[in-house]
């Protein structure tokens, strides 16, 4: 009988342990095979089944022995492995000359196979499961052609982690200075590192945990007793970084607990502590009236270092001039002469007899010759430009711009009104139509025109609820070129200014309105809590020029703004070399939080 | 056109402007007509207002040229003799006109044939 057939018979019988035990010796004798061939033993017992029902077990750190009683015999051994640990799985031959080891999943699926990785034909599988659970070692022989005894073993060969760099307790050696950072490592899953941080009552901090190789940092802020005060996983500036913003209620030491989301990651990280407490408002700044009411008399006092002789109030329709201290400046010979103030508005009534002598004339342009003599891109712009109709006639069809212009530089001719800086020149730039409406594009173009053509002050008695990056850029450019841009705070009675006045946080000035007594007008938008160059000026019942050679009263922050424009023109007239920022600093530094008492 | 009696028709309308009228990029709110029943008075010559928009003293009766009431659209029509005249709006406590000449008198108009419609504005509640 061929061996293979004997083997086949043996396999069929070998699974029947009880049958084999009873009839094995008989079978061996019946088939005339020698006892040494092992068939009798095979027929008696297959020591371990080759399926998940096997009785074979091997523990981590232990071993088991078995026998391949016949060719093609395979024995399974159950073993429980832990996720993310590395195991050395071995099948070492005792009498079996060429073991072959397989690793199978709990369902019996083949995961790995090795024949001769260790020593002389012994099998070794290094395996790191991603999930904990039951696995099976399948002990077999090369090509299923051999029999013999073997040993299977399982050893945990996971590399020992490096030592923990920072303890997860107040005894930690880790600390982060406010304004600084520290790096660390979560060496193993579940590791937490604590860092002490000294905080001051009332101050607000940002604590960040940024992963370097750590995939998903998670940060907990704890007090000295380890009690959690705040926690965050993914609020940081980049994906999965952690950020806690915290205002300290006491001056004490807290602890930043650096970990990973669900303790599921290891890796390196940086923990950062920064003080985010908003800076205190500048000295003298109020969220109501900013730096207070502006006065050119006090500004010139500050600039010259000596007080100017105060003049008696003019009274009547001139009370606004009195409140900004204009007569005092005039008495010192400062009238705004030499300074051009652009009124970017509804235009200006260029025929008004109280304004016509105060109008700017473009020195490089010959009026009416149809040529852009000064090559500024505007033909015959001898007296400004109209960005609504895109022509050289900035005539006012509304009256608003004319009123503004009169407050700035109405002639000192004994008629009507006198401007704060009556010696200055008005550059009419029409950007709003007869209804007082326009576009930010036109306004921005108007600002650029004024800047390019020599204005030192730009009056923007206009606004809205939304901003315009285009206009903001134009204002920034103007300021960079030494132009003081003054902007109406708005008439909503709101706690903060509208646009473009809000840009005064970085450039230009916002202007709120006060009345005859220096009391903030109820309609005037307040300065707000964000520090910005905000001052107040007269803006209630302001008497100034109107269309058709008339005069009248208007109220609003639109009327306060030209008071400040004129004031700035007076300062620049006195010292033309001042930058826009210097003028603004002078105005804010000399402004006063009035109590209704005339102090200019 | 000159009438046989020599009077000149003067037409106009009265607008009420109030609330926040700050100009800017937003569409401007439309002016509101004053509506019916508002009284417009015409005084001959000028009135020395001393730059005060509210006239509280009695009007000089001998110079009262005419009086009209506005219709539903705020329109009014007066028949006035040629020459200077001052138009005032009757308001609680007096008469209102927020327009002045260079001396501080109420701004007057010259009544003559062909006079363009006159726009009067009651802007007591407006801010700009």
Interface residues (C-beta under 8 A of the other chain):
Chain A: X316 X317 X345 X346 X353 X354 X398 X400 X403 X415 X416 X432 X435 X436 X437 X438 X439 X440 X443 X461 X462 X463 X464 X465 X466 X468 X488 X490 X491 X492 X521 X523 X543 X546 X548 X549 X550 X551 X552 X553 X554 X555 X556 X557 X558 X559
Chain B: X20 X21 X22 X23 X24 X25 X26 X27 X28 X51 X53 X98 X99 X100 X101 X102 X103 X104 X107 X123 X126 X127 X128
